[in-house]
Amino acid sequence: MKKDLKIQNSLIMGWNLLQKNESSFWYKGYLNNITFEKVFNDLQKIKLSELNFYINELDGNFALIFKNKFFTIASVDKISSIPLFYYENESSIIITPHVFMLKKFLQNEKYDSVSVLSMKMSGYTIGNDTLISKLKKINCGEYFFFKKNDERYVLNKYYTYIPKNLKLDDSLENCRNRYLNATYNVFQKLHKRSIEQNKKIAVSMSAGLDTRLIVSILKEIGADNIIGFSFGLKNNFEANAAKDLCKYLNIPWKFSEYTNSKLKKNIQTNKFKEFREKTDTFYSSSSYLDFFAIEELKDNSFLNDSIIVNGHSGDFIAGNHMLTQFYNHQYSKNFFRNAAKAIIDKHFRLWLNLANKKNDEIIENLLINQMQKLNIEVKDPKQIFGVIENIQLEERQSKHCLSRQRNYEFLGLDWALPLWDNEYLVFWEKIPFELKLNRNFYVDTLSKRNFQLVWTGKKWSKLNQKRNINPILVKILRYLIKFFFIFSKKKWKIFDKKYFHYWYDIGCSYAHVDYFKIILQKKKFRNAVSWQVKSYLEKKNINL
């Protein structure tokens, strides 16, 4: 049965529309090497055999929907930084970036039990699936293609990130130089864009190495339009480190103080409820904590006319998520099954009551199916970590971590993801496992280059290690009670998480939950994300 194809979109949250004759072009994001207007013109005359190459060459973070009288294309970028969906019913197919626009169609749809399980265990679904069977996500490096009068659409994979080099393809020194050259190029593109748009570069600062890289290289190339901001509990170590770094680099810095009571009130506002409704993807519980800081600093004019930049995904792409501590060789030469188990042990343990053989086998099979789609034969155990990186990118990184970009868009702010730049994807894909493990290559190279002199020396080497517990009463009480767990670190960790973490979590991540609800909960949970997922699902009448 032939179906009509419709586009449901609106000029909100950064979306734009171009129209000419019988062609329409929706687009969002930014491109470094071409204008969207040029893309629109190119797509009107492109040969279908050229589509894969053309989209792959687009340098930036984007989503686009093109439709003419012959065909429809809906594409996301290599990391799916901006979501796109397709919904298929008996009579039509609908393309949309906004699930809330499909409310009348989805209200009678049933939830998919397997996707619900995945969400409960990890906070996100797997592959193209969402909580609703008929609603699908266009995944990383994919585009949806539908030709008029055809009975079926196709999903084409134009790009796949999968590191598989077992050794360097050049000398170590040359690789270091290539990385530094890529770094200069990436941040010169960001700086150029900020100047052309007459905007500040606002960096969401932490104590980590990734935001240190962002501000130090920007200062190195002469950018004088940088501002920094942090948020969380008063005097938290992340914010204090960011403040010290910004002071040294002469970067204006602001702090948004969080308390549990303050955030609890903010979560109940109509504006926040609208934000959650309009950015709900049905594939992730989403990360929203910096929403309140962005809103406050924007209202105070500090972030006006800014491009927001956070540290995603330097920590991941440079090798700090290899999962070596979870990987074992339980199944001889069954690399995919061993990899799936490592991913489950790391990311699918939000609620330990769900960690059973039956549930693990369901998730395991889903993950293995995703790995098999890569069409790669693993002959060496080291190669499997490239497969793990691919799965983590296309699942947790893309779906959960990059959901932060919706916070900025809803509040009318532009953003950039320099550490996900195409040049970095090309570079890191070729670096072997041993050099990426624990970010050895990344840290060593940046320490040797020492941008703005903030990478070596006692002050900077310990910048992100000065962890403190606030407020002071919690610190004292924790210290006294910890004495009774002197012979059991494991039991203390569980006790501390259940009774104290609510009060000293620097992002006040538990603020949406009543404290007594947490301490009375008998089920073991991993962290604040466990509770965020629980709250998200309960609003959909799904119980753990």
KELO-615860 format. One record per residue: x, y, z of N, C-alpha, C in turn; residue in one letter. Coordinates in steps of 0.1 Angstrom, whole numbers, plus 2048, in hexadecimal, padded with zeros to 3 digits. Atoms other than C-alpha are relative to their C-alpha. Layout:
REM KELO-615860
XYZXYZXYZa
...
END
This chain:
REM KELO-615860
8087F480080080080080980D800m
7F87F380080E8227F67FB80980Ak
8047F77F580F83B81180480F7FDk
7FC7F280181086181380B80380Ad
7F57FC7F682E8718237FD80F803l
8037F27FB82889083880C804809k
7F57FA7F78408A784B7F880980Bi
8067F87F58358B486D80C808807q
7F57F87FB84C8D18777FB80E803n
8047F27FD84B8F588380D808802s
7F47F77FF86391388580280280Fl
7FD7FF7F286C90C8A980D7F9803i
7F48067FB88B9028BC80B7FF7F5m
7F57FF80A8A390C8A07FD7FB7F2g
80380580D8908FD8827FD80B7F6w
8027F780B8909108617FA7FA7F4n
80680680C87D90C8408038087F4l
7FE7FA80D88691381C7F67F97F7l
80980680A86D90E8008038067F2q
7FE7FC80E8719107DA7F87F77F7k
8098088098589057C07F97F5808n
80780B7F984D8E27CB8097FA80Ae
7F68057F686B8DD7E37FF80780Ds
7FF7FA7F386D8E380880C7FA807s
7F38047F988B8E181F80080580Ef
7FF7FD7F188A8E084580E7FD804w
7F28037FB8AC8E485680280680Ey
7FD7FB7F38BB8EA87880F7FC803k
7F38037FC8DE8EC88680A80A7F9g
7F67F78068FE8FA8768097F77F7y
7F680680A9168F185980C8097FFl
7F37F880193A8FC8578058017F1n
7FA80080E9418F48327F68047F5n
80A7FD80A9218FE8207F4807807i
80C7FA7FA9019128257F47F67FEt
80C8098028DF90182A7F98047F3f
8067FC80D8D391680C8067F87F5e
7F980880A8ED9057F77FC7F1800k
80480E7FF8E38E38047F27FE7FAv
80D8018068BF8EA7FB8008007F1f
7FE80080F8C98F37D78067F37FBn
7FA80C8048DF8D57D57F77F4800d
80980C7FF8C48BC7E07F58017F6l
80B7FF80A8AC8C97C68057FA7F2q
7FB80580D8C38BC7AA80A7F4802k
7F780B7FD8D78A07BB7FC7F37FAi
80280E8048DB87D7AD7FF7F880Dk
8028087F48CE8647C680C7F7804l
7F48087FE8EE8507C280B808808s
7F67F77FA90186E7D07FC80480Fe
8057FC7F38ED8727F08097FD80Cl
7F78047F590385E80780C808802n
7F47F87FF9228707FE7FD80E803f
8037F27FE9128927FE7FD80380Fy
8037FE7F290388F82180C7FE809i
7F48037F892388082F80A80B800n
7F77F580193689E8237FB80D808e
8057F47F89208B783780780180Dl
7F87FF7F49368C48537F880980Ad
8077F97F69228CE8717F67F7808g
80B8077F99058C48887F38057FBn
80C7FC8088E48C48767F57F5800f
80A8098048C38B486E7F98077F4a
8067FA80B8B18BA84D7F57F77FAl
80B8078078918B083B7FE8077F2i
8027FA80E88F8B58157F57F87F9f
80B8068078708AE8017FD8077F3k
8047FA80D8688B37DC7F57F67FAn
80A80980584F8A27C58047F27FCk
7FB80E8038658847C08047F880Cf
7FB8077F587487B7E180180980Df
7FE7F97F387988480680C7FA807t
7F48047F889988381A7FF80680Ei
7FF7FB7F289C88784080D7FB806a
7F38047FC8BF88684D80580780Ds
7F97FA7F48D188B86E80F7FF7FDv
7F18008028F78918728067F3805d
7F980C7FD91187787B7FE7FB80Ek
8038047F29088778A07F2802804i
80E7FD7FD8E387F89E7FE80A80Bs
8007F67F68E889E8B27F2807801s
80D7FB8018C58AA8A77F77F57FCi
80980C8038A98908A87F68027F5p
80A80180A89388788B7F97F2802l
80880C7FE87786D88C7F77FE7F4f
80A80380A86085B8747F57F7807y
80B8087FB83E84D87D7F87FA7F5y
80880780A82B8348687F37FA805e
80C8077FD80782B86A7FA7FA7F3n
80580780B7EF81A8527FF8087F3e
8027F880C7EB83783A80B8097FCs
7F67F580380984E83D80D7FD808s
7F37FF7F982D85484880280E804i
7FE7F27FC83587385C80E802805i
7F37FC7FC8578838607FF80C809i
8017F57F785C89987E80C801809t
7F58007F68778A68967F980280Ep
8077FD7F385C8AC8B17F57F6802h
80A80B7FD84A88E8C07F3806805v
80D7FB7FA8318A48D27F68047F5f
8097FC80B8238AE8B07F87F47FBm
80780D8038188898AC7F67FC80Bl
8088047F48048898CC7F37F97FCk
80D8068037E38818BB8017F27FAk
7FE80D8067F28648A98057F680Bf
7F98097F68068568C77F77FD80Cl
8078027F37EC8588E27F97F3801q
80680D7FF7DC8378D980A7F47FDn
7F680A8037FD8258D18057FA80De
7FB8077F480A80B8EA80F801800k
7F18007FE82D80B8F88067F37FCy
7F980C8048467F38EB8077FA80Dd
7FB8057F48507DC90880F7FF801s
7F18018018747D68FD80680E802v
7FA7F37FF87B7FB8F97FD80680Es
8037FC7F286A80291B80B7FA809v
7F68077F88827E892A80E8077FFl
7F37F98028A07F991A80180D807s
8017F37FA89581B9268017FE810m
8008027F189080E94A80F7FD804k
7F28057FC8B37FE94A80B80A7FDm
7F57F78048C781A9397FC80E7FFs
8047F28028B28399347FE8037F1g
8027FD80E8B083590E7FD7F27F9y
80380C8088A481D8F380C7FC7F7t
7F58058088B980A8DA7FD8017F1i
80280080E8BE80F8B57F680B7FBg
80A7F68058A28218A27F4800808n
80D8017F98888178BB7FE80B80Ad
8047F77F587582E8D27F77F8809t
80A8077F785C8258EE7F47FB7F8l
80B8038088428238D28047F97F4i
7FC80880B8458088B88008077F2s
8027FA80D83981D89B80880D7FEk
7F87F480084F83B8A480E7FC800l
7F280380187383889980980C7FFk
7F67F580089284D89D8097FD7F4k
7F580180A8AA85488080D801807i
7F48017F78CB84988F80C8077FAn
7F37F98048EF85688C8047FC7F2c
7FB80280D8FB85A8697F67F97F6g
80A8068088DA8508597F780B7F9e
80B7F88068C185F8417F57F77FCy
80D80680489D85683A7FE8047F1f
8027FD80E8958538157F37FA7FBf
80D8058048728508067FE8067F2f
8027FC80E86C8517E07F17FF7FDk
80F80080384985B7D47FC7F47F8k
80680C80783483E7C98067F3805n
7FB80C7FB84A8257DB7F77FC80Cd
8088057F583A80F7F580780180Ee
7F98017F485681080E80B80B800r
7F47F77FE87082981C80C7F7803y
7F48077FC894820822808809809v
7F77F97F78AD82983D80E7FD7FBl
7F28028058D082E82F80A80580An
7F57FC7F78EF82F84480B8067F8k
7F57F980890784983580D801807y
7F37FE7F89208498527FF7F780Cy
7FF8087F492B83186E80D803807t
7F37FE7F894483A8898047F2806y
7FC80D7FA95781A89180F7FF800i
7F180280097C81B89C8047F1800p
7FC80E80198D7FB89280F7FF7FDk
7F28018029B280388D8077F980Cn
7F98077F69C97EC8A080E806803l
7F37F87FE9E880289B7FF80D7F9k
8007F38069F08258918037FF7F1l
7FD7FF80F9F082E86C80B80A7FDd
7F57F6801A0C84787380880080Cd
7F88007F4A2784F88C7F780780Bs
8087FA7F5A1A8598AF80280F800l
7FE7F1800A2987C8AB7F88067F5e
8087FB80BA1888188A7F1800804n
80E8017FB9F787689A7FD80B809c
8027F57F79FB88F8B57FF80D7F9r
8017F4808A018AA89C7F38017F8n
80D8018079E289F8887F580480Ar
80B7FD7F69CD8A18A880080F803y
7FF7F27FD9DA8C48B07FB8097F5l
8057F980B9D48D088D7F17FF7FFn
80E8018009B18C288E7F980980Ba
8067F77F59AB8D48AF80080E7FCt
8007F28059B68F58A17F58027F6y
80B7FE80A99F8F08837F2800805n
80E8017FA9818E68977FC80D807v
8037F47F89839048AE80180D7F9f
8007F580998B91C8937F38017F9q
80D80080696B9128837F5805809k
8097FB7F69589188A380180F802l
7FE7F17FE96893A8A87FB8087F4h
8047F980C9629448847F0801800k
80F8007FF93D93B8887FB80A80Ar
8047F77F693A94F8A880280E7FCs
7FE7F280594996E8987F68047F5i
80A7FE80B93396B8797F2803805e
80D7FE7FA91496988F80080A80Bq
7FF7F67F69219838A77FB7FB80En
8058077F391C96B8C580C7FC808k
7F68057F69309628E48007F17FFk
7FF80F7FF93C93E8E97FF7FE80Fi
8038027F292D93490A8037F1804a
7FC80E7FD93E9159197FA7FC80Dv
8058067F492C90093280C7F8807s
7F48047FA9498FA94A7FF7F680Bm
7FE80A7F49538DD96180E800803s
7F28027FD9738D19708077F67F7a
7FB80A8099788B995380A8057F6g
7F67FD80A9938B89387FA8067F3l
8067FC80D97A8BE91C7FD80F7FFd
8037F280196E8E092580D808802t
7F37F98009928E992E8068017F2r
7FB7FF80D99C8E090B7F980B7F8l
8087F78089808F58FC80480E803i
7FC7F27FD98991590F80E8037FDv
7F27FD8029AE91190C8048017F2s
7FD7FF80E9AF90B8E77F980C7FAi
8077F48059969278E180980C803l
7F77F57FC9AD93F8F480D7FF7F7k
7F48028089CB9308E17FF8067F2e
8027FB80E9BC93A8BF7FB80E800i
8037F17FF9B495D8CC7F2804801g
80E7FC7FE98F95B8D37FF80880Da
8027F87F59859778EA7F1802803d
80F7FF7FE95F9718EA7FB7F4808n
80480C7F895F9539037FB80580Di
8057FF7F294A9529227FE7F2806i
80280D7FA94793693B7F580080Ag
80A8017F692C92A9528007F2806f
80180D7F992690E96C7F4801808s
80C8017F790A9029828017F580Af
80080A7F69028ED9A080080580Eg
7FF7FC7F29068EE9C580B80A802l
7F67F67FD91890B9D480D7FA804k
7F28047FD93E9079D58037F27FCn
7FC80D80593D8E69C380D8007F9n
7F280180595F8DA9B78008037F1f
8007FD80E9558DB9927FF80F7FDe
8027F280394A8FF99380D808805a
7F47FA7FB9689099A880C7FF7F7n
7F580380A9808F998F7FE8097F4a
8037F880C96E90A97280380F803a
7FE7F27FC96F92C98480F803800k
7F27FD80099592998A8068007F2d
7FB80180D99B91F9667FC80C7F8l
8057F480798693C95880780C805c
7F97F47FB99795596F80E8007FBk
7F28008059BA94A9648008037F1y
8017FD80E9AF94C93F7F980D7FDl
8077F380299D96D9447F37FE7F8n
80D80380697B95F93A7F5803809i
80C7FD7F895B96E9487F97F3804p
80680D7FC94A95395D7F580380Aw
80C7FF7F792895096E7FC7F2806k
80480C7F991A9379867F1800803f
80E8017FD8F692B98A7FF7F680Cs
8008097F48F191D9AD7F37F8800e
80B8097FF8DB8FF9B17FE7FC80Fy
8038077F48C98F29CF7F47F67FDt
80A8098038B18D59D17F2807800n
80D7F97FF8948EC9DC7FE8097F4s
8027F780B89B9059C07FD7F87F3k
80380880C89B8EA9A57F37F9801l
80D8067FF87D8D99B37F580A7FCk
8097F580486A8FA9AE8008027F1k
7FE7FD80F8788FF98B7FA7F47F8n
80580B80786E8DC9817F08007FFi
80E7FF80084A8E49897FA80C7F8q
8057F58088489039737FA7FC7F3t
80680380D83390495480A8007F4n
7F680080A85190D93F8087F37FFk
7F880C8008658EF9497F77F47FCf
80980B8058478D89447FE8007F1k
8027FF80F8428E692180D7FC7F9e
7F48048068678E191A8017F1800f
80080F7FF8658BC9257F77FA7F6r
80A8068098468B69108058027F1e
7FC7FD80E8548C78F080D7FA7FCk
7F38068038768B68F28007F1803t
80180F7FD86A8938FB8037F87F3d
7FC80880C87A87B8E37FA7F2800t
80580E7FE86B85A8F080C7F67FEf
7F580A80188E84B8EC80A80380By
7F77FD7F58A085B90A7F880880Bs
8057F87F589786992C80680E800s
7F97F38038AE88692280780680Cs
7F87F97F68C789B9357FC80E800s
8057F27FF8B88BC94180580980Ay
7FC7F87F48CB8C895F80680D7FDl
7FB7F28028DD8E594F7F68097FAd
80B7F78048BB8F29437FE80C809f
8037F67F68B790596380A80B800f
7F57F78008D99159627FF8097F3a
8017F880D8D591F93D7F580A801i
80B7F77FF8B392E94480380C809e
7FD7F57F68BF94296280A80A7FAe
7F57F88058DF94F9517FB8077F3l
8067FA80C8CB9579317F780C805k
8097F67FA8B196A94680880C805d
7F77F57FB8CE97E9558098067F5n
7F97FA80C8DB98693280E7FB7FEs
7F38058018FC9749378027F87F3f
7FE80980B8F695A91C7F98057F3l
8067FB80C8E497190380A8007F5n
7F77FF80C8F296F8E080C7F7801d
7F58097FD9079508E87FE7F37F8s
80080D80591092F8D88047F780Ci
7FC8087F490F9158F58087F47FBi
7F780B80392B8FC8F58027F880Dv
7FD8087F492E8DF90D80B7F67FCn
7F48088029498C49107FD7F37F9g
80280D8079378A88FD8078017F3h
7FF80C7F99468928F380F7FC801s
7F28037FF96B8958F98037F4809g
7FD80B7F796A87D9167FD7F37FAd
80380D80695A8629018097FD7F4f
7F980380D96A8668DF80F7FE801i
7F28017FE98D8698ED8047F3808a
7FC80D7FB98B8478FE7FD7FD80Eg
8038027F297D84A9217F47F7803n
80B8087FF96083391B8027F27F9h
7FD80D80797181390F7F97F4806m
80780B7F995F7FD9298097F4802l
7F780B7FD97E7E892F7FD7FA80Dt
8038057F39747E49537F47F7801q
80C8098009547D39498017F57F6f
7FF80A80B9607BF92B8087F4805y
7F880D7FD96A79A9307FD7F77F4n
80080A80C96E77C9197F77F4804h
80980B7FB9517689287FC7F67F4q
80480980C94775B90580C8007F6y
7F480280996574E8F17FD8057F2s
8017FA80E9687628D07F38057FDk
80D7F980294576F8D480180E804n
7FD7F27FC9507938D47F4808802f
80C7F87FF92E7A28CF7F97FE80Df
8078037F491F7908EC80780580Cr
7F87FB7F593B7999037FF810801n
8017F18019397BE8F77F2804805a
80E7FD7FB9137BE8FD7FF7FF80Fa
8008017F29187B292080780B807k
7F87F57FA9327CD9277F780D800a
8087F480191A7E891B7F47FF80Ai
80C8027F68FD7D993080580380Ei
7FB7FE7F39137D894F80380F803d
7FD7F27FE91D7FC94A7F3809800k
80B7F68038FD80D93D7F27FB802h
80D8067FE8E07F69447FE7FB80Ef
8018047F28E17F59697FA80B809r
8067F57F88CC8139747F87FB80Cl
8078067F58B67FD9898047F1800w
7FA80D8008C67DD9957F67F5801l
80A80A8008A57CB99A7FD7FB7F2n
80380480E8A37C997480C7F87FAl
7F58078058C57B99717FF7F1802a
80280E7FF8BB79696B8037F97F2n
7FC80780D8C377B9507F68037F5k
80A7FE80B8A278093D80280E7FAk
7FF7F28058A57A693A80E8027F9n
7F37FE8078CA7A59328017F97F3d
80080780D8C578C9167F88087F6e
8077F880A8AB7A390680880B7FBi
7F87F48048C27C190780C7FB7F8i
7F48058078E07AC8FD7FD7FD7F1e
80480380E8CE7A08DD7FE80D7F8n
8017F48078C57C38D480D8077FDl
7F37FA8028E87D08D88087F87F6l
7F980980A8F77B28C57FA8037F2i
8067FD80D8DE7B98A980680E7FAn
7FA7F48058EB7DD8A780F7FE7FCq
7F280380490F7D08A68017F97F3m
80080880C9077B888A7FD8097F4q
8037F780B8FA7D487580D8077FBk
7F37F980491E7E28748077F87F5l
7F980980A9297C585E80F800801n
7F18007FD94B7C386E8037F3806i
7FB80D7FB95E7A387580B80380Ae
7F67FD7F69707A68968097F4802v
7F680B80099079189680980280Ck
7F77FE7F49A27A18B47F880780Bd
8087FB7F59947A98D6800810801p
7FF7F27FF9A17CD8D37F68077F7k
8097FA80A98B7D38B57F1802806q
80E8007FA96B7CD8CA7FE80D807i
8027F47F99717ED8DC7FC80C7F7f
8057F780A96B8008BC7F17FE7FEg
80E80480194A7EE8B97F880680Cv
8067FA7F49427F88DD7FE80F7FFi
8017F280294A81C8D57F58047F7e
80B7FD80993281B8B87F37FF807n
80C8027F991680E8CD7FD80B80Ai
8027F57F691C8278E97FD80D7F9q
8037F380791D8448D07F18007FCl
80D8008068FD8398BF7F47FF80Ae
80B8027F68EA8318DF80180B80Be
8007F77F58F48438FF80480E7FDr
7FA7F28029098608F27F58087F7q
8097F98098F18698D67F2803806s
80E7FF7FB8D08638E87FF80780Dk
8017FA7F38D786D90C80980C801h
7F77F57FE8F688390D7FD80C7F7c
8037F58098ED8988EE7F2806802l
80D7FA7FE8CA89E8FB80280E807s
7FD7F37FA8DA8BC90E7FE80B7F6r
8017F680A8D98CF8ED7F28067FFq
80E7FB8008B38D18F07FE80B80Ar
8017F57F68B78E690F80380D7FBn
7FC7F38068C89018FC7F68057F6y
8097FD80B8B19008DE7F3806805e
80D7FC7FA8929038F380080E805f
7FE7F37FA8A092290480580A7F5l
7FD7F680A8A89328E280F8027FEg
7F17FE8028CE92D8E28067F67F6l
7F880880A8E69208C88097F7807d
7F68097FA8FF9048CF8097FB7F6w
7F680680891D8F38C28067F4807a
7FA80C7FB92D8D18C780E7FE7FAl
7F38018069528D68BE8077F3802p
7F980D7FE95E8B68CE7FA7F47F9l
80680A8099478A38B78028037F2w
7FE7FC80E9548B48988057F57F7d
7FC80A80A9598A087880F7FD801n
7F180380097F8A487A8047F880Ce
7FD8087F497F89589D7FB7F27FEy
80580D80396987889280A7F87F7l
7F680680998287187580D7FC808v
7F38027F99A087488C7FF7F480Af
8018097F59948608AA7FC7F27FCw
80480D80598684489580D7F77FCe
7F48078059AA83B88A80A7FD80Ck
7F78027F59BA83C8AD7FE7F2807i
80180D7FA9C18198BB7FB80080Ep
8068027F29B180B8DB80A80480Bf
7F77FD7F59D180D8F080380E803e
7FD7F17FE9D78328EA7F4807805l
80C7F97FB9B383B8F07FC7FD80Ek
8048057F39AF82791080480A80Bl
7FE7F67F59AB83E92E80480E7FAn
7FD7F38079B085B91580F803800r
7F17FE7FF9D68569168058097F5n
7FB7F880B9DC8658F47FB80E802f
8077F37FF9C48828FA80880880By
7FA7F97F59D388C91C80F8037FEv
7F27FF8039F788691280380B7F6d
7FE7F780B9F489A8F27FD80F805t
8037F37FC9E38B890280980580Bl
7F67FC7F59FB8B892080D8057F9s
7F47FC807A188B99087FF80E7F9k
8027F4807A098D58F47FD80C809r
8037F77F59FC8E79137FA80E7FCn
8077F38049E49019047FE80980Cf
8027F57F59E49219198067FC80Dq
7F88047F49FB90F9327F67FB80Cl
8098057F69DD8FF9447FF7F1800v
80180E8019E58DB93E80B7F9808w
7F58067F8A058D595380280880Dt
7FE7F97F3A108DE9767F67FC80Ag
8088057F5A028D69987F2806801k
80D7F97FF9E68F09977F67FA7F6k
80A80480A9D78E39767FF7F1800w
80280E8009DE8BE97A7F67FB80Bs
80A8037F59C98BE99A7F3808800k
80B7F78019AF8D698E7F27F8801l
80D8078009948BB9898007F580Bn
7FF80A7F699E8A79A87FC80580Eq
8037FA7F39948BF9C47F17FE803k
80E8037FD9738AE9CC7FD80380Er
8047FD7F29608BB9EA7F17FD801n
80E8037FD93F8B39FB7FA80C806i
8097F57FB9258CEA007F27FB801n
7FD7F67F59128D8A158087FA80Bp
7F78047F69288D6A337FA7F680Ai
8068097F790F8C5A4A7FF7F27FAl
80080D80690C8A9A3180E7FA800v
7F38058009318A6A2F8047FA80Ek
7FD8047F39348A3A557F97F3803i
80880B7FD91888AA588057F47F8l
7FA80B808926875A3C80C7FA806r
7F38047FA948874A4C7FD7F780Cy
8038077F4939868A6D7FA7F27FEl
80780C80392384DA5E8097F67F8i
7F780880893E841A468097F7809k
7F78087F7952834A647FA7F2802f
80780D7FD938818A698017F77F4f
7FF80980C93F80BA4680E7FE7FCf
7F280180396480AA498057F37FAi
7FD80D8059657E5A407F97FC7F4f
80880380C94D7E7A237FE80C7F7s
8027F5809952800A087F47FF7F7k
80C8038099377F09F27F3804807k
80C7FC7F891D7F4A0E7FF80F802k
8007F27FE928817A157FB8087F3w
8047FA80C9248209F07F18007FEk
80E8028029018139EF7F880A80Ai
8067F87F68F8825A1080180F7FDf
7FD7F2804908846A057F78057F5d
8087FC80C8F68469E47F1802804k
80F7FF7FD8D48409F47FD80B80Ak
8047F77F68D6857A1280780E7FFy
7F97F48008EF872A0A8018077F2f
7FD7FA80E8F48779E47F680A7FCh
80A7F68038D388A9E280480E804y
7FD7F27FA8E28A69F780D8057FAw
7F37FB8059058A89E88027FF7F1y
7FF80180F8FF8A09C380180F7FBd
7FD7F280390E8C09B47F68067F6i
8097FB8098F48C29997F1800805g
80E8027FA8D68BC9B17F87F77F7c
80680880A8CD8A09997F47F8805s
80B8087FB8B48909B17F580A804y
80A7F57FB8A08B19B67F27FD7FDa
80D8038048828A39A47F97F6808h
80580B7F887E8879BD80080480Fv
8017FE7F28738899E180A7F8807d
7F58077F98908809F87FB7F3807y
80580B7F987B868A0D7FC7F47F6f
80380A80A8708569ED80D7F87FDk
7F380780489584E9E68047F780Ci
7FA8097F589E841A097F67F5803i
80980B7FD87E82CA0B8007F67F4l
80080980B88581D9E98087F3803q
7F980D7FD88E7F89ED8097FB7F4k
7F980580C89A7F39C980E8087FFk
7F37F98018BF7FB9C48028077F3k
7FE7F880C8C78179AB80E8047FFf
7F27FD8038E782299B80380F803r
7FE7F27FE8E484899C7F48097FDn
80B7F78028CE8679967F97FD7F3a
80680380D8C885C9727F57F5802v
80980A7FD8B683E9807F2806803s
80D7F97FC89C8559907FA8097F5w
8057F880B89A86C9727F87F77F6q
80780A80989184D95D7F37FC806v
80C8047F98788429777F580A7FFk
8097F58018678649777FB8027F2s
8047FF80E8678669517F67F67FCy
80980B80485684494D7F3801808l
80C7FF7F883D84A9697F680A7FAe
8097F68068308699577F97FA7F3k
80780780C82885193A7F87F3806k
80780B7FA8178399538077F37FEn
7F880C8008338209518087FF80Di
7FA8027F383F81297280C7F67FFn
7F580880086080297A7FC7F2807l
END
